[in-house]
Amino acid sequence: YKLIMQNDCNLVLYYGNIAKWSSRTNGKGLLCKVILQSDGNLVIYNEVQSIWHTNTYCGVEGCIVPSFLSIQNDCNIVLY
């Protein structure tokens, strides 16, 4: 599996050359980036603002235990 932030701002999970999941954010900006923030929220930003997020967070002060993203063998993307 590969999780790729494409040039069109779409975050896509691939199995080989087959797209298994996407954020559906294609065409929503330029120079997009995906960030796992210290508060546990996974966010896609374009050049101006956030355009997609998981809406998961530990709190204002951030997480006591650092969050991490895992792609499991069954193709699930899991945020711990």
C-alpha positions as CSV (number, residue, x, y, z in Angstrom):
1,Y,0.0,0.0,0.0
2,K,1.0,3.6,-0.7
3,L,-0.6,6.7,0.7
4,I,0.1,9.6,-1.7
5,M,-0.7,13.3,-1.7
6,Q,-1.1,13.9,-5.4
7,N,-0.4,17.1,-7.2
8,D,-4.2,17.7,-7.6
9,C,-4.6,17.8,-3.8
10,N,-6.2,14.4,-3.5
11,L,-4.8,12.1,-0.8
12,V,-5.1,8.6,-2.3
13,L,-4.4,5.1,-0.9
14,Y,-3.1,2.8,-3.6
15,Y,-2.7,-1.0,-3.6
16,G,-0.3,-1.4,-6.5
17,N,-1.8,0.9,-9.2
18,I,-5.4,0.6,-7.9
19,A,-6.9,3.4,-5.9
20,K,-8.6,1.9,-2.9
21,W,-9.6,5.2,-1.1
22,S,-9.3,8.9,-1.6
23,S,-10.0,12.1,0.3
24,R,-12.0,13.5,-2.7
25,T,-10.1,16.8,-2.4
26,N,-8.8,16.8,-6.0
27,G,-8.9,20.3,-7.5
28,K,-9.3,22.1,-4.2
29,G,-6.0,23.9,-4.3
30,L,-2.3,23.9,-5.1
31,L,0.7,22.9,-3.1
32,C,-1.4,20.8,-0.7
33,K,0.1,18.9,2.2
34,V,-1.2,16.4,4.7
35,I,-0.2,16.8,8.4
36,L,-0.8,14.7,11.4
37,Q,-1.0,17.5,13.9
38,S,0.2,17.3,17.5
39,D,-3.5,17.3,18.6
40,G,-4.1,14.0,16.8
41,N,-6.1,15.5,13.9
42,L,-5.1,14.5,10.3
43,V,-5.5,17.6,8.1
44,I,-5.1,18.4,4.4
45,Y,-4.1,22.0,3.8
46,N,-4.0,23.9,0.5
47,E,-2.1,27.1,0.2
48,V,-4.6,29.1,2.2
49,Q,-6.7,26.8,4.6
50,S,-7.6,23.3,5.7
51,I,-9.7,21.5,3.1
52,W,-10.2,18.1,4.8
53,H,-9.7,16.7,8.3
54,T,-10.5,13.6,10.3
55,N,-11.9,15.7,13.1
56,T,-10.0,13.6,15.7
57,Y,-8.1,15.4,18.4
58,C,-6.8,14.8,21.9
59,G,-7.5,18.3,23.1
60,V,-6.3,21.9,23.1
61,E,-3.0,21.0,24.8
62,G,-2.2,18.2,22.3
63,C,-1.9,14.5,23.0
64,I,-0.2,13.0,26.0
65,V,0.9,10.0,23.9
66,P,1.9,11.0,20.3
67,S,-0.5,10.0,17.6
68,F,0.5,7.9,14.6
69,L,-1.0,6.8,11.3
70,S,-0.8,3.1,10.2
71,I,-1.9,1.4,7.0
72,Q,-2.9,-2.2,8.0
73,N,-2.6,-5.3,5.8
74,D,-6.3,-5.3,5.3
75,C,-6.1,-1.8,3.6
76,N,-7.5,0.1,6.6
77,I,-5.9,3.4,7.4
78,V,-5.9,3.7,11.2
79,L,-5.1,6.7,13.4
80,Y,-3.8,5.8,16.9
